[in-house]
Amino acid sequence: MSQAMATPWRPSAVQEVMGLWALGFLGIIIAFLLFGGTSVPKLVATVGFLYLPLIPMRWRDEDYRDYGLSLRAWREDVRLFLVLAAIVGPLFFVAFAGFAEVLPHLPRSLARFLTPMVGEPHFQLRLPPRFGEWVVDQLFVVALPEEFFYRGYVQARLRDAWPQGRVVLGGRLGRAFWVTAVLFALGHLAIFQAWRLSVFFPALLFGWMRERTGTVIGSSLFHAACNLYVRVLEVSFFGGP
C-alpha cells in the first residue's frame, strides 16, 4: 500500500498531449481576449509551444532532441525541403491564381467564409513591407515553435500510444499523424475564422516530413516557406500592406 501511494500519478500519452494542447489553446484565447491583435498572443503561443512540453519531458529525463529538435539529419531535411518546395510551389501558384479569379464571382458570405482576401485580383509580383524581418519572424517565432510542439512533441507522443501505421514514401502515417494534423488545424481557431482550418492540408506534409527524417528542421523550413509564399501571393494578387 505504501509503495502504491508513493508512486506519482502519470497521465497516459494521449491524456498528456490533450491536456497540454488544451492548456496552450486556452492560453492563446485568453491572450487574444485581453490584448487583442497585439504581439502578446503570438508571444504566448511561442513560449507555450516551446516550454509546455518540458513539464512531462522532465518526468522522463528527456530533452528537445528526443522530440526532433536536432540537426542530426540536416542534409536530408534540407534536401526534402527543396524537393517539396520545387513541387508544391508551382502547383500552389496555379491553384491560388485560379481561386483568385473565381473569388470575385462568389457570394460575399461564401467568399468571407473561405478567405480573408477581397477585391479583384491583378497579379504584380510584390513583397510585403519589411519582408526580411518577416522571414526571421516566420522561421523562429512561428514555424519552429509550432513544429516542435505539434510535429515534434504531439505527433511523437501520440505515436507512443498508437504506433500502428502504413509507411508511405519513407514516413509512417498512422492515427497519430492524422490526429496531429487535426489538432494543428483546430489550434488555429483561437482566432475564429473558418478559413484557418485550411492549414490541415499543409500539416499533412509537415507531419510526413517529420516521420521521414525524424526531426522537425525540414518541416520548420517548409512551414515558414509556405507562410511566406502565401503572403507574397496575397500581396501580389490583391495588394495591401
C-alpha positions, 0 to 999 in steps of 0.5 A: 500500500505504501509503495502504491501511494508513493508512486506519482500519478502519470497521465497516459500519452494521449491524456498528456498531449490533450491536456497540454494542447488544451492548456496552450489553446486556452492560453492563446484565447485568453491572450487574444481576449485581453490584448487583442491583435497585439504581439502578446498572443503570438508571444504566448503561443511561442513560449507555450509551444516551446516550454509546455512540453518540458513539464512531462519531458522532465518526468522522463529525463528527456530533452528537445532532441528526443522530440526532433529538435536536432540537426542530426539529419540536416542534409536530408531535411534540407534536401526534402525541403527543396524537393517539396518546395520545387513541387508544391510551389508551382502547383500552389501558384496555379491553384491560388491564381485560379481561386483568385479569379473565381473569388470575385464571382462568389457570394460575399458570405461564401467568399468571407467564409473561405478567405480573408482576401477581397477585391479583384485580383491583378497579379504584380509580383510584390513583397510585403513591407519589411519582408526580411524581418518577416522571414526571421519572424516566420522561421523562429517565432512561428514555424519552429515553435509550432513544429516542435510542439505539434510535429515534434512533441504531439505527433511523437507522443501520440505515436507512443500510444498508437504506433500502428501505421502504413509507411508511405514514401519513407514516413509512417502515417498512422492515427497519430499523424492524422490526429496531429494534423487535426489538432494543428488545424483546430489550434488555429481557431483561437482566432475564429475564422473558418478559413484557418482550418485550411492549414490541415492540408499543409500539416499533412506534409509537415507531419510526413516530413517529420516521420521521414527524417525524424526531426522537425528542421525540414518541416520548420523550413517548409512551414515558414516557406509556405507562410511566406509564399502565401503572403507574397501571393496575397500581396501580389494578387490583391495588394495591401500592406 
